[in-house]
């Protein structure tokens, strides 16, 4: 989805600049050769023109990797059934407390809060598609119960999941009928 388009956009920029790379992942480019200061500035400019930015500060890079890992984890419905903190630590090869400290100081919020927000956005998406019941969505996103998902959804959005779905269906029907 979005992540693939992002990677394709970055690859296009690299190719237009004739920069040779090994891999392009979300939040990370593995270049074959180091860049000159002029190439760095050109890359920054080209990335900004497409809505991206070049992260050079180690703390910002780590935060970006945390965000990317969480986003991929929530979007991937087949992700391993494991504790989020263990998963993030194993993916980034740092202790979770270290990652949590950096994330909190840079973002002013906790990793846990970010995960909740990402999961709620995924719940909204799945509700809008209408293909899954709330029970199926709770299972897909590793909620301990439908009640837990429902309570968290209402706490974050201010409406119940059922009301959210009903409002989206009504809005879509109104658009189609106008």
N, C-alpha and C positions, 0 to 999 in steps of 0.2 A: 504494500500500500504506500503510504507516505514515505516510509524509510527507503524503499527501493527507488522511488523517484528522486529522493535527495541524493542517494549514492550515484545515480545516473547523471544528475546535474553536476556533481563534483567531478566525476570522471570526465565529463565533457569539457569542463574548465581546464583540467589537467592536460587533456589531449590538445586543446587549442593553444595552451602555453608550451607544448612539447615537453612536458615534465613526465618522466618515466616513473612509474610506481609499481609496487608489488601488489598492494591491496588497498581498497577503500572500504571502510566500514563506517557506521554511524559514529561520528565524533573522532575519527582517526584515519589518517592517511599515512601509509608506509611508503615513503619515497626511496628510490634507489640511490640518488645523490643528494647531498645537502643543497639548500637553496642559497643563492647570493642575496644580499640585502635588497637589491632591486627586484629579484624574483619574488621575495617575500612580500614586498609592497604591492607588486602587481597581483599576486595571488589574493592578498587581503582585499584589494579593490574589486577583483572579479567575483570573489565570494560574497562581498557586501552587495554587489549588483544583483545577486540572485537570492538575497535574504539570509546568507550565512555569514559566519564570522570565523576568523582564524584565532584559535585559542593557543596562547603561548605560555601563560602562567601555569605552573604545575598544579596549583590548587584548582584553577578553573578547568583544567583538563580532567582532573579527577572528578570534579562535580559533573562535568559533561558526560563522562563515562558512567557515573552513577545513574544519571538521568536516562541515558541511552539504554543501559542494562535494565532498568525498571520498565521503561517504555516497551522494550522488546519482550520482556517477561510477561507483562500484562497483555500485550497484543497477541502473543503466541499462546493460543489455547492449549497447546500440547506441552507447555513448559513443565519441567520436573516438579513433582509434588514435594516441595521442600520448603523449609523455613526461608523467608525472604532474606533475612540477614545472612544466613549461611550461603545462600545462592549468590548474593551480591559480593560477599567476601571471596568466594571461590572464583568468581569471574574476574574480579579486579586484583586478586592476590594481595589484599591488605586486610588487616583486622577490621571487623565491622565498627568497633568503637572509634578507630582512627577515621574511617570513612564518614561515620555519623557526625563526628566533630567538625570535619572540614565542611561537610554539606550544610550543617546548621549555621556555621559561622559565615559561609558565603551566601546562603540563600535566606537566612533568617527564619527557617522552618526546618522541621525534622524530615528525615527520610521516610519515616512512617506516615507522616501527613501527606507527603508527595505520593507515596504508594496508594493511599486511600483515594486521593484525588484522581489518580490515573485509573484506578479500578472503577470509580464512580463514572468517569467518562466512558469507560468500556461498557459498563452496565447500561448507560443511556443509549449507546450505539446499538447494543444487542436488543434493547427494548424497542427501539425505533424500527429495526429490521423485522421484529415480530415473529421470528422463527423459533424462539426458545421461550420456555416458561421461566418464571422466576426461580424455580427449583433448579432447572438446568443451568441457568446463568450462575446461580450461587455455587453449583458444583464446578463449573468451568473456571470460575475465578477464585476457587479455594476458600470460599466462606464456610465457616463452621456450620451455618444453618441459614435458612431463608430469613428467619427472624433477624439474624445478625446483619445480613445484607440489607434488609428493609429498614432497620433502625439506622444503619450507617447512611443509607441513601437519603432518608428523611432529614437526618442531622446535617448533611452536607448541602442538600438542594432545597430543603424547606418543604418539599412535597413528598408524598409517598410514591413508590415506584409505579403503582397502579394508576395514580392520578397523572403522573408524568406521561405514561404510555397513552392514557386516554386523551390527554391534552395534545400530544403529538399527532395522534390519529385524527382528532377533530380538526386540528390546524391543516393537516395534509388534505383531508376531505374538503375543507373550505377552499383551499387553493385549487384543487381539481375541479370544483364545481363553479368557480368564478371565471 
